[in-house]
Amino acid sequence: MGEVRRLLSPEPAFGIQAAGFLMLTVFAPWVADLAMLVESVEPVRPPGAHPDWLPGAALRMPFSKKICADGNVVCSQALMALADTAMVIACSAAWNGYRPMSMIDQTMHFLRPVSFDIIADARVIRIARTTSFARVTVVSAVDKRPVGMASSAYSMQ
């Protein structure tokens, strides 16, 4: 893991390239089968951001039959994996680099069935030396209507 951190550190701020590198090297190989794409990473407050801005990241998960259950509906396990992956990227953005972390808790609420591409927007609520807290909103990539929301806590190593 030290090698991952060393490779990420030359960037002045954790960005899409570093997040893509994490997607290929840190997550379990089956996560790659979900075909997630990093759409944005916000490690620092952008100009004109709202006062309540939080560091975070947005990931897209394309719809495919491979992640479906019950016909054409994306299974809950894939949605939870998307939320978890987005939150790890968001925490890495807040730390300006990857730190090994283990999930302590994740609560996910499913608001409606999913049969389309979705976007997970993860935001870090609080990040401390040993623990991080984040939330994610999962929305339709087409109409931006919410399809789920999650909150998680991580133990940082």
C-alpha positions in Angstrom: 0.0 0.0 0.0 2.9 2.3 0.6 3.7 2.1 -3.1 0.2 3.3 -4.0 0.6 6.3 -1.7 4.1 7.1 -3.2 2.7 6.9 -6.7 -0.2 9.2 -5.9 1.8 11.9 -4.0 3.3 13.8 -7.0 -0.1 15.2 -7.8 -0.7 18.5 -6.1 -4.3 17.4 -5.3 -5.9 14.0 -5.5 -7.7 13.9 -8.9 -9.3 11.8 -11.5 -6.0 10.2 -12.6 -5.2 9.1 -9.0 -8.7 7.9 -8.5 -8.5 5.8 -11.7 -5.3 4.3 -10.5 -7.0 3.3 -7.2 -9.8 1.7 -9.1 -7.3 -0.6 -10.8 -5.0 -1.3 -7.9 -6.7 -1.1 -4.5 -10.2 -2.6 -4.9 -11.1 -6.3 -5.2 -10.9 -7.5 -8.8 -14.6 -8.2 -9.0 -15.3 -4.4 -8.5 -13.8 -3.9 -12.0 -16.6 -6.1 -13.4 -19.0 -3.4 -12.4 -17.4 -1.1 -15.0 -17.6 2.0 -12.7 -16.1 5.3 -14.1 -14.8 8.2 -12.1 -16.6 11.2 -13.3 -15.3 13.8 -11.0 -13.1 14.3 -7.9 -13.2 17.4 -5.7 -10.4 17.5 -3.2 -10.4 21.3 -2.8 -13.2 23.8 -2.7 -13.9 25.0 -6.3 -14.4 28.7 -7.0 -17.9 29.8 -6.2 -18.8 26.7 -4.2 -21.6 26.8 -1.6 -20.5 27.5 2.0 -21.5 23.9 2.9 -19.3 22.4 0.2 -17.6 19.1 1.2 -14.8 17.2 -0.6 -16.0 14.2 -2.6 -16.2 12.3 -5.8 -18.8 11.2 -8.4 -18.7 7.7 -10.0 -20.9 6.4 -12.8 -22.1 2.8 -13.0 -23.3 1.9 -16.5 -26.4 -0.3 -16.6 -25.8 -3.9 -17.7 -27.7 -7.2 -17.4 -24.6 -8.5 -15.5 -25.5 -6.5 -12.4 -29.2 -7.2 -12.5 -31.5 -9.4 -10.5 -35.2 -9.9 -11.0 -35.2 -9.2 -14.6 -33.9 -5.7 -15.5 -33.4 -4.3 -12.0 -29.9 -3.5 -10.7 -29.3 -5.7 -7.6 -28.8 -4.1 -4.2 -25.3 -5.6 -3.8 -24.1 -3.7 -6.9 -25.6 -0.4 -5.6 -23.9 -0.9 -2.2 -20.6 -1.6 -3.9 -21.0 1.6 -6.0 -21.7 3.6 -2.8 -18.7 2.1 -1.0 -16.3 2.6 -3.9 -17.4 6.2 -4.3 -16.9 6.9 -0.6 -13.4 5.4 -0.6 -12.5 7.7 -3.6 -14.1 10.7 -1.7 -12.1 10.0 1.5 -9.0 9.7 -0.6 -9.8 13.1 -2.1 -10.3 14.6 1.4 -6.9 13.2 2.5 -5.3 14.2 -0.8 -4.1 10.6 -1.3 -5.1 7.1 -0.5 -5.0 5.7 3.0 -6.0 2.1 3.7 -9.4 2.0 5.3 -11.9 -0.5 6.5 -15.7 0.0 6.6 -17.1 0.1 10.1 -20.7 0.7 9.0 -22.8 1.3 5.9 -26.5 2.0 5.8 -28.2 2.2 2.4 -31.7 3.2 1.6 -33.1 2.1 -1.8 -35.7 4.6 -3.1 -36.8 3.1 -6.4 -35.8 0.4 -8.8 -32.8 1.0 -11.1 -32.7 0.0 -14.8 -30.4 2.7 -16.2 -27.0 4.3 -15.7 -26.5 5.8 -12.2 -24.3 8.3 -10.6 -23.0 8.1 -7.0 -22.1 11.5 -5.5 -20.1 10.8 -2.4 -19.2 13.6 0.1 -17.0 13.4 3.2 -18.9 14.7 6.2 -16.0 14.4 8.7 -12.5 13.1 8.4 -10.3 12.6 11.4 -7.0 10.9 12.1 -8.5 7.4 12.6 -12.2 7.6 11.5 -14.0 9.0 8.5 -17.7 9.6 7.9 -19.3 10.0 4.4 -22.6 10.1 2.6 -23.6 9.3 -0.9 -26.5 10.2 -3.0 -27.2 7.8 -5.9 -29.2 9.4 -8.8 -30.3 8.5 -12.3 -27.7 9.6 -14.9 -30.6 10.6 -17.2 -33.0 12.7 -15.0 -30.9 13.2 -11.8 -33.8 11.9 -9.7 -32.6 10.1 -6.5 -32.6 6.3 -6.5 -30.7 5.7 -3.2 -28.7 7.2 -0.4 -26.1 5.8 1.9 -24.0 6.8 4.9 -20.8 5.1 6.0 -18.1 5.1 8.6 -14.5 4.0 8.0 -11.6 3.1 10.2 -8.5 4.7 8.7 -5.1 2.9 9.1 
